[in-house]
Amino acid sequence: MPTTTAPAPPASGPAAATLDPRRWLALALLAVAQFVVVLDASIMNIALPSIGTELHVSTDTLSWVVNAYVLAFGGLLLLGGRLADLLGRRRVFIAGLVVFGLASLAGGLSANATQLIAARAIQGIGAAALAPAALSIVTTLFGEGAERNKALGIWGAVAGSGGVAGVLLGGILTSGLGWEWVLFVNVPIALGAAVLAPRLFGESRVGDGARSIDVAGAVTVTGGIVAAVYALVQANDAGWTSLQTLGLLGAAAVLLGAFVAIEARVAEPLMPLDIFRAGPVRAANVTMVAAGAAMFGLFFFLSLYLQQVLGYSALEAGVSQLPLAGTLVLAAGLAGPLAQRFGIRPLLLAGLALFALGMAWFSRIPVDGAFLPDILGPSLLVGLGLALTFVALTIAAVTGVDDRRYGLASGLINTSQQIGGALGLAILTAVADHRTQTSAAGGLAAINDGYRLALLVAAGLAGVALVAAALLAPRARA
């Protein structure tokens, strides 16, 4: 069980939490921290066309503004979860917030693409510390069952509201003040949360005396992910059968294979392989990889389509995405009770089916698209589907997990999402660029052909997630 190391605030375990009403205020703060991570993704997507124009970068390079963050985040999440369990969840949470806030400030001050991409990578490092720490603190504050499901539903709704705020603020700030302000806005939120955290919950960590950190595992898994994504992003320019592409993919396979071998042998692994013996955990992470790939592709290409093909301003593009984000938030608030009543599996399958249908609808976007049939309709389906899907996956990811491994389980589900997103975005960007370059049409029609094919492939990935969930999700109610 977690041990309390700070005498003033209340203990951070389920038993203590049931007597302490401040656990709900703590939940609000933790959800705000996740809010800023979600905000950063959606707000950056709206700003991408402006960043590309002002910093003179291509679509391939522009994707690295997203991927630098995603790779650092996804590659280091397991390490972040492990550090949270060993060094103290509150301590790592606060450190992550500070790094995230300062990197956001540096990113807004960037004068070129290289500086911005570097700042985004450091943001990802901060997010990799705060995200698993925040979710593991939630699981220690609320006991498994109805109260935790309710808390995770609230968590999903508040965190998901970062999507609403992101698309709206992204449009307002980019149009009114410049793209730099989509990064500056993170600073007061992150640093304010860091100041308030010690007043709302105590420190907790694994109390079993294990203190080792699996550095070799962290290096091999991060190196493998980076090599794979870089190979896919550069494949169109270098050639899919080139020495560079095949060599990098081979190196990625070797590094990831070494990671699995290390985890099987090391005394204190970064990712104990036996955690996948739990059916809900296994199903959640496999499904999340495919769902994350589809979701990242959607938000990346939808923002580009609205501004580059339909000619929307940044503000108009942000307002156009409000129905999707708003539906996600409202539905996420209801998903926790639904999971408690009907079980995780029905909720997950329903959510993925709606998500896949909405993605297929989006893949029909025309050059002269209209808001009601081409944006609003599929947005409502996708928003509802994503809400049900991600709340179900979040609950499943920590169901049946020993309290000593909350940080690991929390980091693992976030890692699956970010790895899926990075690989999916790399593949979909390559697919879109190839179709645009080989399209018989010219101008905007060729660009739109690329976006349509990328979204169709993303719909297929959502379908893969649905099949994986149907095969792997336990039939028994959790």
C-alpha positions in Angstrom: 0.0 0.0 0.0 1.1 3.6 -0.6 2.8 5.2 2.4 2.1 8.8 3.5 5.3 10.9 3.8 3.9 14.4 4.2 2.4 14.9 7.7 0.2 17.9 7.1 -2.1 17.0 4.2 -4.3 13.9 4.4 -3.1 10.5 3.4 -3.3 9.6 -0.3 -4.8 6.1 0.0 -8.4 5.0 -0.6 -9.1 4.4 3.1 -8.1 7.8 4.1 -9.7 9.4 1.0 -13.2 8.1 2.0 -13.0 10.3 5.1 -11.5 13.4 3.5 -13.8 15.6 1.5 -10.8 17.4 0.0 -10.3 14.4 -2.3 -12.8 16.0 -4.7 -10.9 19.3 -4.7 -7.8 17.3 -5.4 -9.5 15.5 -8.2 -10.4 18.9 -9.7 -6.7 20.0 -9.6 -5.5 16.8 -11.1 -8.1 17.0 -13.9 -6.9 20.6 -14.6 -3.4 19.2 -15.0 -4.6 16.7 -17.5 -6.7 19.5 -19.0 -3.5 21.5 -19.8 -2.0 18.4 -21.6 -5.1 18.0 -23.7 -5.4 21.7 -24.3 -1.8 21.7 -25.6 -2.7 19.1 -28.3 -5.9 20.7 -29.5 -4.6 24.3 -29.3 -1.5 23.4 -31.3 -3.5 21.8 -34.1 -5.4 25.0 -34.7 -2.1 27.0 -34.8 -0.2 24.6 -37.2 -1.1 26.4 -40.5 0.0 29.8 -39.0 3.2 28.3 -37.7 3.9 26.8 -41.1 3.5 30.1 -42.8 5.4 32.3 -40.3 8.3 29.9 -39.8 8.4 28.7 -43.4 8.1 25.0 -42.8 6.7 22.2 -44.9 3.9 19.8 -43.9 6.5 17.1 -43.2 8.4 19.4 -40.9 5.2 20.7 -39.4 4.3 17.2 -38.3 7.4 17.3 -36.1 5.9 20.1 -34.1 3.4 17.5 -33.1 5.7 14.4 -33.2 8.5 15.9 -31.1 6.0 16.3 -28.2 4.4 13.0 -28.8 7.6 11.0 -29.0 9.1 12.5 -25.8 5.7 12.1 -24.1 5.1 8.5 -25.3 8.7 7.3 -25.0 9.1 8.5 -21.4 5.7 7.8 -19.9 6.6 4.4 -18.5 9.7 5.9 -16.9 7.5 8.8 -15.6 5.1 6.3 -14.1 7.9 4.4 -12.4 9.5 7.5 -11.0 6.2 8.6 -9.6 5.8 5.3 -7.8 9.3 5.3 -6.4 10.1 9.0 -5.8 6.7 10.2 -4.8 3.7 10.8 -7.0 3.1 14.4 -5.8 6.8 15.3 -6.2 7.0 14.0 -9.8 3.6 15.6 -10.6 4.8 19.0 -9.5 8.1 18.7 -11.3 6.4 17.7 -14.5 4.1 20.7 -14.3 7.1 23.1 -13.8 9.0 21.6 -16.7 5.9 21.7 -18.9 5.2 25.3 -18.1 8.7 26.6 -18.6 9.0 24.7 -21.9 5.8 26.3 -23.1 7.3 29.7 -22.4 10.4 28.7 -24.4 8.3 27.4 -27.2 6.4 30.7 -27.5 9.7 32.6 -27.7 11.1 30.4 -30.5 12.4 32.2 -33.5 12.6 29.2 -35.9 11.3 25.7 -36.3 14.3 24.0 -34.7 13.8 25.9 -31.5 10.1 25.3 -31.5 10.5 21.5 -32.0 13.1 21.3 -29.2 10.8 23.2 -26.8 8.0 20.8 -27.8 10.2 17.8 -27.0 10.9 19.3 -23.5 7.2 19.9 -23.1 6.7 16.2 -23.8 9.2 15.3 -21.0 7.2 17.4 -18.5 3.9 15.8 -19.7 5.5 12.3 -19.3 6.1 13.1 -15.6 2.8 14.8 -14.7 0.3 12.6 -16.6 0.9 9.2 -15.1 1.5 10.8 -11.7 -1.8 12.6 -11.9 -3.8 9.5 -12.9 -2.1 7.3 -10.3 -2.9 9.9 -7.6 -6.6 9.7 -8.6 -6.5 5.9 -8.3 -5.0 6.2 -4.7 -7.6 8.8 -3.7 -10.6 6.8 -4.8 -11.3 3.1 -4.1 -11.9 0.8 -7.0 -15.6 0.6 -7.9 -18.4 3.1 -8.2 -16.6 6.0 -6.7 -13.5 5.6 -8.8 -15.6 5.2 -11.9 -17.5 8.4 -11.0 -14.2 10.2 -10.4 -12.7 9.0 -13.7 -15.9 10.2 -15.5 -15.4 13.6 -14.0 -11.7 13.4 -14.8 -12.6 12.6 -18.4 -15.1 15.5 -18.7 -12.8 18.1 -17.2 -9.7 16.9 -19.1 -11.8 16.6 -22.3 -12.9 20.2 -21.8 -9.3 21.0 -22.7 -10.3 20.0 -26.2 -13.1 22.6 -26.2 -10.9 25.3 -24.7 -8.1 24.4 -27.1 -10.0 24.7 -30.3 -11.7 27.9 -29.3 -8.6 29.5 -27.6 -6.4 28.3 -30.4 -8.5 30.2 -32.9 -8.9 33.4 -30.8 -5.2 33.6 -29.8 -3.8 32.7 -33.2 -6.1 35.2 -35.0 -5.7 38.0 -32.4 -2.2 37.7 -30.9 -0.3 35.2 -32.9 0.5 31.5 -32.7 3.0 32.1 -29.9 0.2 32.6 -27.4 -1.1 29.1 -27.8 2.0 28.1 -25.9 2.1 31.1 -23.5 -1.4 30.2 -22.2 -0.1 27.0 -20.7 2.3 28.8 -18.4 -0.1 30.2 -15.7 -2.2 27.0 -15.7 0.8 24.7 -15.2 2.6 26.8 -12.6 -0.6 27.6 -10.7 -1.4 23.9 -10.4 2.1 23.2 -9.1 1.7 25.8 -6.4 -1.7 24.5 -5.2 -0.9 20.7 -5.3 0.8 20.5 -1.9 -2.3 22.0 -0.2 -4.7 19.5 -1.5 -3.2 16.0 -1.2 -0.3 14.3 0.5 2.7 12.5 -0.9 2.4 8.8 -1.7 4.8 6.2 -3.1 5.4 2.5 -3.3 6.3 1.3 0.2 8.1 -2.0 -0.7 11.6 -0.6 -0.5 12.3 -1.1 -4.2 14.3 1.9 -5.5 16.0 0.9 -8.7 15.2 2.5 -12.1 15.4 0.6 -15.3 17.5 3.0 -17.4 18.3 0.4 -20.1 14.6 -0.2 -20.6 13.9 3.5 -20.9 16.7 4.0 -23.4 15.8 1.1 -25.6 12.0 1.7 -25.8 12.4 5.4 -26.4 15.1 4.8 -29.1 13.0 2.2 -30.8 9.9 4.4 -31.0 11.9 7.4 -32.3 13.6 5.3 -34.9 10.3 3.9 -36.2 8.5 7.2 -36.3 11.4 9.0 -38.0 11.7 6.2 -40.6 8.0 6.6 -41.4 8.0 10.4 -41.5 11.0 10.5 -43.9 9.9 7.5 -46.0 8.3 9.5 -48.8 11.5 11.6 -49.3 14.1 8.8 -48.7 12.0 6.1 -50.4 10.1 3.2 -48.8 12.8 0.7 -49.8 15.8 2.9 -49.3 18.6 2.0 -47.0 17.7 4.7 -44.6 14.1 3.6 -44.2 14.8 -0.1 -43.9 17.8 0.5 -41.7 15.9 2.7 -39.3 12.9 0.2 -39.2 15.4 -2.6 -38.6 17.1 -0.7 -35.8 13.7 0.1 -34.2 12.8 -3.7 -34.3 16.1 -4.5 -32.6 15.8 -1.9 -29.9 12.2 -2.8 -29.1 13.1 -6.5 -29.1 16.0 -5.6 -26.7 13.5 -3.7 -24.5 11.3 -6.8 -24.2 14.3 -9.0 -23.3 15.5 -6.5 -20.7 12.1 -6.3 -19.1 11.9 -10.1 -18.9 15.2 -10.3 -17.0 15.8 -7.1 -15.0 14.9 -7.2 -11.3 12.8 -4.0 -11.3 11.5 -3.6 -14.9 10.2 -0.4 -16.3 7.2 -2.4 -17.7 6.8 -5.7 -15.9 5.4 -8.0 -18.6 3.1 -9.8 -16.2 0.9 -6.8 -16.0 -0.6 -7.9 -19.3 -1.9 -11.0 -17.7 -4.8 -8.9 -16.5 -7.4 -9.0 -19.3 -8.8 -5.5 -18.9 -5.2 -4.0 -19.0 -4.2 -6.0 -22.0 -7.4 -5.1 -23.9 -7.1 -1.4 -23.0 -3.6 -1.0 -24.2 -3.8 -2.9 -27.5 -7.0 -1.1 -28.3 -5.6 2.3 -27.4 -2.7 2.0 -29.8 -5.1 1.8 -32.8 -7.6 4.3 -31.4 -4.8 6.8 -30.6 -3.5 6.5 -34.2 -6.9 7.3 -35.7 -7.6 10.2 -33.3 -4.3 12.0 -33.8 -4.7 11.7 -37.5 -8.2 13.2 -37.4 -7.3 16.3 -35.4 -4.1 17.0 -37.5 -5.8 16.7 -40.9 -9.1 18.3 -39.9 -7.4 21.5 -38.8 -5.4 21.6 -42.0 -8.5 20.9 -44.1 -10.5 23.6 -42.5 -7.9 26.3 -43.0 -6.0 25.2 -46.2 -8.8 23.8 -48.2 -12.0 25.5 -47.0 -10.1 28.8 -46.3 -11.4 29.2 -42.7 -9.5 31.6 -40.4 -7.9 30.1 -37.3 -10.9 31.4 -35.3 -13.4 29.9 -37.7 -11.6 26.6 -37.6 -11.6 26.6 -33.8 -15.4 27.4 -33.6 -16.1 24.7 -36.2 -14.5 22.1 -34.0 -16.5 23.1 -30.9 -19.3 20.7 -31.5 -16.9 17.7 -31.6 -15.1 18.8 -28.4 -18.3 19.8 -26.6 -19.9 16.5 -27.4 -16.9 14.7 -26.1 -17.0 16.6 -22.8 -20.7 16.2 -22.2 -20.7 12.5 -23.0 -17.5 11.8 -20.9 -19.4 13.1 -17.9 -22.0 10.4 -18.4 -19.7 7.6 -19.4 -18.5 6.7 -15.8 -22.0 5.9 -14.5 -22.8 4.0 -17.8 -19.7 1.9 -17.3 -20.8 1.1 -13.7 -24.3 0.1 -14.9 -23.5 -1.8 -18.1 -19.9 -2.8 -17.8 -16.8 -1.7 -19.7 -17.1 -3.9 -22.7 -20.4 -2.7 -24.0 -19.4 0.9 -23.5 -16.1 0.4 -25.3 -17.6 -1.4 -28.3 -20.3 1.2 -28.7 -17.8 4.0 -28.5 -15.4 2.5 -31.0 -18.3 1.7 -33.5 -19.5 5.4 -33.3 -15.9 6.6 -33.7 -15.2 4.4 -36.8 -18.5 5.5 -38.4 -17.7 9.2 -37.8 -14.2 8.8 -39.2 -15.6 7.1 -42.3 -17.9 10.1 -42.7 -15.1 12.5 -42.4 -13.1 10.7 -45.1 -15.7 12.0 -47.7 -14.7 15.7 -47.2 -15.1 17.6 -50.5 -13.0 20.5 -51.8 -16.2 22.7 -51.5 -17.4 21.3 -48.2 -20.2 22.7 -46.2 -20.3 22.9 -42.4 -23.5 21.1 -41.6 -23.2 17.9 -43.7 -19.4 17.6 -43.9 -18.2 18.9 -40.4 -21.0 19.0 -37.9 -22.5 15.5 -38.6 -19.4 13.5 -38.3 -18.2 15.7 -35.4 -21.1 14.6 -33.3 -20.5 10.9 -34.0 -16.8 11.2 -33.3 -17.2 13.2 -30.1 -19.7 10.8 -28.6 -17.6 7.8 -29.7 -14.3 9.2 -28.3 -15.9 10.0 -25.0 -17.3 6.5 -24.5 -14.1 4.9 -25.8 -11.6 6.8 -23.7 -13.4 6.7 -20.4 -13.9 2.9 -20.9 -10.2 2.4 -21.7 -9.1 4.6 -18.8 -11.2 2.5 -16.3 -10.0 -0.8 -17.9 -6.4 0.3 -17.8 -6.3 0.4 -13.9 -8.9 -2.3 -13.2 -7.5 -5.1 -11.1 -4.1 -3.5 -10.8 -2.2 -3.7 -7.5 -1.9 -0.3 -5.8 1.9 -0.5 -6.1 1.6 -0.4 -9.8 -0.9 2.5 -10.3 1.8 4.7 -11.7 2.9 2.0 -14.1 -0.7 1.3 -15.3 -1.4 5.0 -15.7 1.8 5.5 -17.6 1.2 2.4 -19.8 -2.2 3.5 -21.1 -0.9 7.0 -21.9 2.1 5.4 -23.6 -0.1 3.3 -25.7 -2.1 6.4 -26.8 1.0 8.5 -27.6 2.9 5.7 -29.4 -0.2 4.9 -31.4 -0.6 8.6 -32.1 3.0 9.1 -33.2 3.1 6.1 -35.5 -0.4 6.8 -36.8 0.5 10.5 -37.6 3.7 9.4 -39.3 1.9 6.8 -41.5 -1.0 9.1 -42.3 1.2 12.1 -43.2 3.2 9.9 -45.5 0.0 8.5 -47.1 -1.5 12.0 -47.5 1.8 13.4 -49.0 2.1 10.5 -51.5 -1.5 10.8 -52.7 -1.2 14.6 -53.1 2.1 14.2 -55.1 0.6 11.5 -57.4 -3.0 12.9 -57.7 -4.1 13.7 -61.2 -5.9 16.7 -59.9 -4.0 19.9 -59.1 -3.9 22.6 -56.5 -6.4 22.3 -53.6 -8.0 19.3 -55.2 -4.7 17.3 -54.9 -4.2 18.4 -51.3 -7.8 17.4 -50.5 -7.3 14.0 -52.1 -4.4 13.4 -49.7 -6.4 14.4 -46.7 -9.3 12.2 -47.7 -7.1 9.1 -48.1 -5.4 9.8 -44.8 -8.8 10.1 -43.0 -10.0 6.9 -44.7 -7.0 5.0 -43.5 -7.6 6.5 -40.0 -11.2 5.2 -40.2 -9.7 1.8 -40.9 -7.5 2.1 -37.8 -10.6 2.9 -35.7 -12.1 -0.3 -37.2 -9.0 -2.2 -36.1 -9.4 -0.9 -32.6 -13.0 -2.1 -32.6 -12.0 -5.6 -33.7 -9.2 -5.7 -31.1 -11.6 -4.7 -28.4 -14.2 -7.2 -29.5 -11.6 -10.0 -29.3 -9.7 -9.0 -26.2 -12.1 -7.1 -23.8 -13.3 -9.5 -21.0 -17.0 -10.4 -21.3 -17.5 -10.4 -17.5 -18.5 -7.2 -16.0 -15.7 -5.3 -14.3 
